[in-house]
């Protein structure tokens, strides 16, 4: 869903450096949109753990770094 852009594209703009352990605002917004869509389509209990959210955050950053846009 994220790779195909079904919940919008993450901004590629550089919002400046972030400290270790912090998440960029645009990444957080993208993750929140994705989680909201999954919960509406599947279940309110979908994506419950910190590890699941952390994976999605990492994947959004990976896609942004890779430049995976049409």
Biopython code that builds the backbone (N, CA, C, O; Angstrom):
import numpy as np
from Bio.PDB.StructureBuilder import StructureBuilder

atoms = [
    (1, "UNK", "N", (0.825, -1.176, 0.000)),
    (1, "UNK", "CA", (0.000, 0.000, 0.000)),
    (1, "UNK", "C", (0.883, 1.258, 0.000)),
    (1, "UNK", "O", (0.623, 2.198, -0.750)),
    (2, "UNK", "N", (1.904, 1.271, 0.825)),
    (2, "UNK", "CA", (2.807, 2.422, 0.866)),
    (2, "UNK", "C", (3.617, 2.529, -0.418)),
    (2, "UNK", "O", (3.768, 3.617, -0.975)),
    (3, "UNK", "N", (4.134, 1.404, -0.885)),
    (3, "UNK", "CA", (4.971, 1.413, -2.088)),
    (3, "UNK", "C", (4.190, 1.854, -3.315)),
    (3, "UNK", "O", (4.737, 2.525, -4.191)),
    (4, "UNK", "N", (2.919, 1.484, -3.386)),
    (4, "UNK", "CA", (2.081, 1.853, -4.526)),
    (4, "UNK", "C", (1.499, 3.256, -4.402)),
    (4, "UNK", "O", (0.898, 3.762, -5.350)),
    (5, "UNK", "N", (1.669, 3.880, -3.257)),
    (5, "UNK", "CA", (1.167, 5.227, -3.062)),
    (5, "UNK", "C", (-0.331, 5.289, -2.812)),
    (5, "UNK", "O", (-0.955, 6.324, -3.051)),
    (6, "UNK", "N", (-0.915, 4.201, -2.337)),
    (6, "UNK", "CA", (-2.353, 4.153, -2.122)),
    (6, "UNK", "C", (-2.816, 5.008, -0.943)),
    (6, "UNK", "O", (-4.015, 5.233, -0.780)),
    (7, "UNK", "N", (-1.903, 5.475, -0.139)),
    (7, "UNK", "CA", (-2.274, 6.376, 0.958)),
    (7, "UNK", "C", (-1.492, 7.682, 0.829)),
    (7, "UNK", "O", (-1.211, 8.346, 1.827)),
    (8, "UNK", "N", (-1.146, 8.044, -0.400)),
    (8, "UNK", "CA", (-0.400, 9.273, -0.651)),
    (8, "UNK", "C", (1.094, 9.014, -0.612)),
    (8, "UNK", "O", (1.556, 7.977, -0.135)),
    (9, "UNK", "N", (1.820, 9.965, -1.116)),
    (9, "UNK", "CA", (3.284, 9.842, -1.137)),
    (9, "UNK", "C", (3.883, 10.623, 0.015)),
    (9, "UNK", "O", (3.397, 11.692, 0.384)),
    (10, "UNK", "N", (4.935, 10.076, 0.568)),
    (10, "UNK", "CA", (5.693, 10.775, 1.597)),
    (10, "UNK", "C", (6.443, 11.923, 0.938)),
    (10, "UNK", "O", (6.945, 11.786, -0.178)),
    (11, "UNK", "N", (6.516, 13.016, 1.607)),
    (11, "UNK", "CA", (7.218, 14.176, 1.085)),
    (11, "UNK", "C", (8.703, 13.866, 0.948)),
    (11, "UNK", "O", (9.306, 13.264, 1.837)),
    (12, "UNK", "N", (9.279, 14.278, -0.162)),
    (12, "UNK", "CA", (10.706, 14.058, -0.374)),
    (12, "UNK", "C", (11.529, 15.252, 0.073)),
    (12, "UNK", "O", (12.758, 15.226, 0.012)),
    (13, "UNK", "N", (10.850, 16.298, 0.520)),
    (13, "UNK", "CA", (11.579, 17.490, 0.931)),
    (13, "UNK", "C", (12.386, 17.213, 2.189)),
    (13, "UNK", "O", (11.989, 16.417, 3.040)),
    (14, "UNK", "N", (13.498, 17.871, 2.287)),
    (14, "UNK", "CA", (14.356, 17.701, 3.444)),
    (14, "UNK", "C", (13.932, 18.702, 4.514)),
    (14, "UNK", "O", (14.050, 19.914, 4.333)),
    (15, "UNK", "N", (13.440, 18.175, 5.626)),
    (15, "UNK", "CA", (13.011, 19.049, 6.708)),
    (15, "UNK", "C", (14.144, 19.320, 7.684)),
    (15, "UNK", "O", (13.919, 19.823, 8.784)),
    (16, "UNK", "N", (15.341, 18.991, 7.285)),
    (16, "UNK", "CA", (16.493, 19.218, 8.144)),
    (16, "UNK", "C", (16.841, 17.960, 8.919)),
    (16, "UNK", "O", (16.074, 16.998, 8.936)),
    (17, "UNK", "N", (17.986, 17.974, 9.553)),
    (17, "UNK", "CA", (18.413, 16.797, 10.298)),
    (17, "UNK", "C", (17.552, 16.590, 11.535)),
    (17, "UNK", "O", (17.055, 17.541, 12.138)),
    (18, "UNK", "N", (17.391, 15.338, 11.892)),
    (18, "UNK", "CA", (16.686, 15.000, 13.125)),
    (18, "UNK", "C", (17.649, 14.263, 14.032)),
    (18, "UNK", "O", (18.566, 13.584, 13.570)),
    (19, "UNK", "N", (17.432, 14.404, 15.319)),
    (19, "UNK", "CA", (18.280, 13.732, 16.289)),
    (19, "UNK", "C", (17.993, 12.237, 16.288)),
    (19, "UNK", "O", (16.930, 11.796, 15.850)),
    (20, "UNK", "N", (18.937, 11.478, 16.777)),
    (20, "UNK", "CA", (18.787, 10.028, 16.883)),
    (20, "UNK", "C", (17.537, 9.706, 17.695)),
    (20, "UNK", "O", (17.317, 10.267, 18.769)),
    (21, "UNK", "N", (16.720, 8.793, 17.165)),
    (21, "UNK", "CA", (15.518, 8.385, 17.873)),
    (21, "UNK", "C", (14.302, 9.235, 17.576)),
    (21, "UNK", "O", (13.209, 8.926, 18.049)),
    (22, "UNK", "N", (14.465, 10.311, 16.793)),
    (22, "UNK", "CA", (13.326, 11.147, 16.425)),
    (22, "UNK", "C", (12.842, 10.783, 15.037)),
    (22, "UNK", "O", (13.594, 10.258, 14.216)),
    (23, "UNK", "N", (11.565, 11.071, 14.788)),
    (23, "UNK", "CA", (10.951, 10.759, 13.504)),
    (23, "UNK", "C", (10.559, 12.069, 12.834)),
    (23, "UNK", "O", (10.016, 12.965, 13.479)),
    (24, "UNK", "N", (10.838, 12.177, 11.531)),
    (24, "UNK", "CA", (10.441, 13.367, 10.782)),
    (24, "UNK", "C", (8.928, 13.526, 10.814)),
    (24, "UNK", "O", (8.200, 12.533, 10.830)),
    (25, "UNK", "N", (8.458, 14.749, 10.823)),
    (25, "UNK", "CA", (7.016, 15.024, 10.879)),
    (25, "UNK", "C", (6.291, 14.429, 9.674)),
    (25, "UNK", "O", (5.221, 13.840, 9.828)),
    (26, "UNK", "N", (6.863, 14.576, 8.471)),
    (26, "UNK", "CA", (6.196, 14.045, 7.290)),
    (26, "UNK", "C", (6.149, 12.517, 7.296)),
    (26, "UNK", "O", (5.206, 11.920, 6.777)),
    (27, "UNK", "N", (7.159, 11.892, 7.879)),
    (27, "UNK", "CA", (7.143, 10.439, 8.035)),
    (27, "UNK", "C", (6.027, 10.032, 8.981)),
    (27, "UNK", "O", (5.281, 9.094, 8.701)),
    (28, "UNK", "N", (5.913, 10.723, 10.081)),
    (28, "UNK", "CA", (4.869, 10.423, 11.055)),
    (28, "UNK", "C", (3.479, 10.575, 10.447)),
    (28, "UNK", "O", (2.602, 9.747, 10.690)),
    (29, "UNK", "N", (3.273, 11.627, 9.658)),
    (29, "UNK", "CA", (1.980, 11.834, 9.009)),
    (29, "UNK", "C", (1.668, 10.702, 8.034)),
    (29, "UNK", "O", (0.530, 10.236, 7.971)),
    (30, "UNK", "N", (2.660, 10.260, 7.280)),
    (30, "UNK", "CA", (2.481, 9.166, 6.334)),
    (30, "UNK", "C", (2.131, 7.872, 7.066)),
    (30, "UNK", "O", (1.245, 7.133, 6.638)),
    (31, "UNK", "N", (2.818, 7.603, 8.155)),
    (31, "UNK", "CA", (2.563, 6.399, 8.947)),
    (31, "UNK", "C", (1.154, 6.445, 9.532)),
    (31, "UNK", "O", (0.444, 5.440, 9.516)),
    (32, "UNK", "N", (0.747, 7.596, 10.043)),
    (32, "UNK", "CA", (-0.600, 7.720, 10.604)),
    (32, "UNK", "C", (-1.673, 7.480, 9.545)),
    (32, "UNK", "O", (-2.683, 6.835, 9.824)),
    (33, "UNK", "N", (-1.461, 7.996, 8.330)),
    (33, "UNK", "CA", (-2.415, 7.756, 7.238)),
    (33, "UNK", "C", (-2.501, 6.269, 6.918)),
    (33, "UNK", "O", (-3.594, 5.723, 6.769)),
    (34, "UNK", "N", (-1.353, 5.620, 6.813)),
    (34, "UNK", "CA", (-1.325, 4.192, 6.477)),
    (34, "UNK", "C", (-2.017, 3.365, 7.560)),
    (34, "UNK", "O", (-2.811, 2.478, 7.246)),
    (35, "UNK", "N", (-1.728, 3.643, 8.806)),
    (35, "UNK", "CA", (-2.356, 2.899, 9.900)),
    (35, "UNK", "C", (-3.861, 3.136, 9.904)),
    (35, "UNK", "O", (-4.634, 2.202, 10.118)),
    (36, "UNK", "N", (-4.278, 4.363, 9.673)),
    (36, "UNK", "CA", (-5.705, 4.670, 9.620)),
    (36, "UNK", "C", (-6.420, 3.895, 8.533)),
    (36, "UNK", "O", (-7.517, 3.380, 8.755)),
    (37, "UNK", "N", (-5.811, 3.806, 7.359)),
    (37, "UNK", "CA", (-6.417, 3.067, 6.249)),
    (37, "UNK", "C", (-6.513, 1.581, 6.583)),
    (37, "UNK", "O", (-7.553, 0.960, 6.363)),
    (38, "UNK", "N", (-5.445, 1.019, 7.107)),
    (38, "UNK", "CA", (-5.446, -0.403, 7.448)),
    (38, "UNK", "C", (-6.508, -0.686, 8.510)),
    (38, "UNK", "O", (-7.236, -1.674, 8.412)),
    (39, "UNK", "N", (-6.597, 0.160, 9.503)),
    (39, "UNK", "CA", (-7.582, -0.074, 10.564)),
    (39, "UNK", "C", (-9.012, 0.068, 10.054)),
    (39, "UNK", "O", (-9.899, -0.661, 10.497)),
    (40, "UNK", "N", (-9.246, 0.990, 9.136)),
    (40, "UNK", "CA", (-10.597, 1.118, 8.567)),
    (40, "UNK", "C", (-10.957, -0.096, 7.711)),
    (40, "UNK", "O", (-12.104, -0.544, 7.711)),
    (41, "UNK", "N", (-9.976, -0.622, 6.987)),
    (41, "UNK", "CA", (-10.244, -1.741, 6.076)),
    (41, "UNK", "C", (-10.232, -3.093, 6.778)),
    (41, "UNK", "O", (-10.997, -3.985, 6.412)),
    (42, "UNK", "N", (-9.371, -3.256, 7.785)),
    (42, "UNK", "CA", (-9.198, -4.574, 8.404)),
    (42, "UNK", "C", (-9.859, -4.664, 9.772)),
    (42, "UNK", "O", (-10.830, -5.398, 9.955)),
    (43, "UNK", "N", (-9.330, -3.915, 10.726)),
    (43, "UNK", "CA", (-9.826, -3.991, 12.100)),
    (43, "UNK", "C", (-9.192, -2.863, 12.900)),
    (43, "UNK", "O", (-8.080, -2.427, 12.602)),
    (44, "UNK", "N", (-9.900, -2.400, 13.908)),
    (44, "UNK", "CA", (-9.321, -1.379, 14.788)),
    (44, "UNK", "C", (-8.131, -1.920, 15.566)),
    (44, "UNK", "O", (-7.329, -1.152, 16.096)),
    (45, "UNK", "N", (-8.018, -3.231, 15.632)),
    (45, "UNK", "CA", (-6.911, -3.854, 16.359)),
    (45, "UNK", "C", (-5.697, -4.119, 15.475)),
    (45, "UNK", "O", (-4.698, -4.661, 15.949)),
    (46, "UNK", "N", (-5.766, -3.751, 14.215)),
    (46, "UNK", "CA", (-4.629, -3.952, 13.314)),
    (46, "UNK", "C", (-3.497, -3.001, 13.693)),
    (46, "UNK", "O", (-3.744, -1.862, 14.090)),
    (47, "UNK", "N", (-2.292, -3.458, 13.573)),
    (47, "UNK", "CA", (-1.078, -2.686, 13.874)),
    (47, "UNK", "C", (-1.156, -2.185, 15.318)),
    (47, "UNK", "O", (-1.467, -1.023, 15.579)),
    (48, "UNK", "N", (-0.865, -3.092, 16.238)),
    (48, "UNK", "CA", (-1.010, -2.798, 17.659)),
    (48, "UNK", "C", (0.304, -2.534, 18.384)),
    (48, "UNK", "O", (0.324, -1.790, 19.365)),
    (49, "UNK", "N", (1.395, -3.124, 17.923)),
    (49, "UNK", "CA", (2.619, -3.089, 18.721)),
    (49, "UNK", "C", (3.594, -2.002, 18.254)),
    (49, "UNK", "O", (3.535, -1.525, 17.121)),
    (50, "UNK", "N", (4.470, -1.642, 19.151)),
    (50, "UNK", "CA", (5.524, -0.677, 18.866)),
    (50, "UNK", "C", (6.399, -1.170, 17.718)),
    (50, "UNK", "O", (6.803, -0.390, 16.856)),
    (51, "UNK", "N", (6.686, -2.463, 17.712)),
    (51, "UNK", "CA", (7.545, -3.026, 16.676)),
    (51, "UNK", "C", (6.906, -2.906, 15.291)),
    (51, "UNK", "O", (7.602, -2.657, 14.306)),
    (52, "UNK", "N", (5.590, -3.080, 15.212)),
    (52, "UNK", "CA", (4.908, -2.943, 13.934)),
    (52, "UNK", "C", (4.967, -1.500, 13.434)),
    (52, "UNK", "O", (5.230, -1.261, 12.255)),
    (53, "UNK", "N", (4.728, -0.552, 14.315)),
    (53, "UNK", "CA", (4.792, 0.860, 13.940)),
    (53, "UNK", "C", (6.218, 1.238, 13.562)),
    (53, "UNK", "O", (6.433, 1.965, 12.591)),
    (54, "UNK", "N", (7.185, 0.753, 14.318)),
    (54, "UNK", "CA", (8.592, 1.047, 14.033)),
    (54, "UNK", "C", (8.981, 0.523, 12.643)),
    (54, "UNK", "O", (9.730, 1.182, 11.921)),
    (55, "UNK", "N", (8.479, -0.649, 12.272)),
    (55, "UNK", "CA", (8.756, -1.181, 10.945)),
    (55, "UNK", "C", (8.191, -0.267, 9.864)),
    (55, "UNK", "O", (8.863, 0.017, 8.873)),
    (56, "UNK", "N", (6.960, 0.190, 10.053)),
    (56, "UNK", "CA", (6.327, 1.063, 9.058)),
    (56, "UNK", "C", (7.099, 2.369, 8.935)),
    (56, "UNK", "O", (7.294, 2.865, 7.825)),
    (57, "UNK", "N", (7.538, 2.931, 10.049)),
    (57, "UNK", "CA", (8.346, 4.161, 10.021)),
    (57, "UNK", "C", (9.616, 3.927, 9.212)),
    (57, "UNK", "O", (9.971, 4.745, 8.363)),
    (58, "UNK", "N", (10.293, 2.825, 9.467)),
    (58, "UNK", "CA", (11.510, 2.504, 8.727)),
    (58, "UNK", "C", (11.254, 2.299, 7.244)),
    (58, "UNK", "O", (12.062, 2.693, 6.403)),
    (59, "UNK", "N", (10.124, 1.679, 6.933)),
    (59, "UNK", "CA", (9.796, 1.433, 5.530)),
    (59, "UNK", "C", (9.484, 2.732, 4.793)),
    (59, "UNK", "O", (9.895, 2.903, 3.646)),
    (60, "UNK", "N", (8.764, 3.644, 5.436)),
    (60, "UNK", "CA", (8.487, 4.943, 4.817)),
    (60, "UNK", "C", (9.804, 5.684, 4.559)),
    (60, "UNK", "O", (9.991, 6.256, 3.485)),
    (61, "UNK", "N", (10.703, 5.678, 5.523)),
    (61, "UNK", "CA", (12.009, 6.324, 5.325)),
    (61, "UNK", "C", (12.796, 5.641, 4.207)),
    (61, "UNK", "O", (13.455, 6.311, 3.413)),
    (62, "UNK", "N", (12.729, 4.312, 4.144)),
    (62, "UNK", "CA", (13.398, 3.571, 3.078)),
    (62, "UNK", "C", (12.867, 3.986, 1.710)),
    (62, "UNK", "O", (13.638, 4.248, 0.788)),
    (63, "UNK", "N", (11.531, 4.044, 1.589)),
    (63, "UNK", "CA", (10.945, 4.436, 0.312)),
    (63, "UNK", "C", (11.331, 5.860, -0.068)),
    (63, "UNK", "O", (11.590, 6.141, -1.239)),
    (64, "UNK", "N", (11.372, 6.752, 0.901)),
    (64, "UNK", "CA", (11.748, 8.142, 0.620)),
    (64, "UNK", "C", (13.206, 8.208, 0.164)),
    (64, "UNK", "O", (13.524, 8.895, -0.807)),
    (65, "UNK", "N", (14.078, 7.505, 0.852)),
    (65, "UNK", "CA", (15.499, 7.517, 0.513)),
    (65, "UNK", "C", (15.730, 6.895, -0.863)),
    (65, "UNK", "O", (16.564, 7.361, -1.640)),
    (66, "UNK", "N", (14.991, 5.856, -1.139)),
    (66, "UNK", "CA", (15.135, 5.148, -2.413)),
    (66, "UNK", "C", (14.547, 5.957, -3.566)),
    (66, "UNK", "O", (14.897, 5.745, -4.728)),
    (67, "UNK", "N", (13.646, 6.888, -3.231)),
    (67, "UNK", "CA", (13.038, 7.689, -4.272)),
    (67, "UNK", "C", (12.028, 6.899, -5.073)),
    (67, "UNK", "O", (11.916, 7.078, -6.286)),
    (68, "UNK", "N", (11.294, 6.027, -4.409)),
    (68, "UNK", "CA", (10.357, 5.123, -5.074)),
    (68, "UNK", "C", (9.065, 5.848, -5.408)),
    (68, "UNK", "O", (8.053, 5.670, -4.729)),
    (69, "UNK", "N", (9.098, 6.665, -6.453)),
    (69, "UNK", "CA", (7.943, 7.418, -6.925)),
    (69, "UNK", "C", (7.835, 7.258, -8.425)),
    (69, "UNK", "O", (8.836, 7.073, -9.117)),
    (70, "UNK", "N", (6.606, 7.332, -8.926)),
    (70, "UNK", "CA", (6.464, 7.226, -10.382)),
    (70, "UNK", "C", (7.083, 8.416, -11.092)),
    (70, "UNK", "O", (7.052, 8.485, -12.321)),
]
sb = StructureBuilder()
sb.init_structure("model")
sb.init_model(0)
sb.init_chain("A")
sb.init_seg("    ")
for serial, (resi, resn, name, xyz) in enumerate(atoms, 1):
    if name == "N":
        sb.init_residue(resn, " ", resi, " ")
    sb.init_atom(name, np.array(xyz, "f"), 0.0, 1.0, " ", f" {name:<3s}", serial, name[0])
structure = sb.get_structure()
